[in-house]
Amino acid sequence: MDLILCHRGTDFDTLGAAIGLATLHWGSSVILTDDCHPSVQNFLALYDNRYPLVDSSSVNCAQIRSLFIVGTQLRDCLGKTGVWLDLPHVEQVYIYDHHVDWLADIPATFQHIEAVGATTTLIVELLQGANISLNAAEATAMALGIHLSTRSLTNEQTTPRDAHALAWLMDQSVHSGAIANYFTAGLSSPSQAGLTPDLERGGKRTPLLGGEGCFSTARGPVCGSTAPRATFTS
């Protein structure tokens, strides 16, 4: 069993990177923490059936063989799933992150850590290299990750690689309605229903504003988002 672990306070960059990795590693499952950022919770309340999400309580620990960690290098940020790192039968631990100045405390067999604006960007580049295309739901979640982590390509950590990754996602049927409406006052029930078939068919593209990330303070790591808490409403 191959599992993709998100950090506590799961933000859109972590979610997008995890969904991309699940596409790259067919058959793997994404494990979310119990304390996802509220905006991520609201997004998944509408679209979770489009992603390979699994609750940690349903995992048979004896079957875990590989762990893929996205958006953090710190064990504490994994919450209760951090204990899986100690399982003697886990063969591989992979880390994907864009925080190059952190002192990692996870013993990984492979690390892919580069100074870009979003972890999702690193995963996009792997998908491009493997010539793997995405459906609208996958591309939309990943585009949200880059948009939010880079403040729509405007923060100082943004690189040309982030822009190229986002442009590629836009060619993968990113749904502009899901992205744009996420940053409006909210969605009515009719508009939510209208987005469902659009995500399945694909759609036009549009940018959004916001910002999120996983950062450090003098008291230790903060695993979560600094994004404006715009949410869906029913």
C-alpha angles and dihedrals in degrees: 000000000000116000131190112211125207123201126249113281089029110213130193095267091056092044093048093048091048093050090049092050090050088056091048093047103044114212096026122123132221118232116203124197122242091248105057115166108275093244091053090049091053093048092050092047085069103035111020093114088067094063133063095248121162129185113239091230090065095055119110099219092202089066098053112115106157134026124201114195120197130193100006143058095194124099094211089060091063094065116198093350089067090084089069088072088070096055108119094217096055103113104185136026117190126189125199117183144139097213101102097173098061124108102231119218097183115100100228129183090207133022128190104184120155137161102255130126097256139020087225088066090063091052093048089056091052091050090050091050091051091046091236119157126207136222121237096265094051094045093047094052091048093047089053088054094056095040093052098040093050098034088244092315094308106105122095094252092060116115134189086256090065091052092049091048092050091048090053091050090051087059089054095071099270107188110235094196094059091049098042095044091051088068098045127085091279145289126277118219092256092053091048089053090049093055094054098073090038092059089051094049099036124235149194125315136239136167126243138198129238142093139231141161150143111263144169134244134187088268095054140272122344110207109201149048137315092191124127105265098241109163144186115253128203 
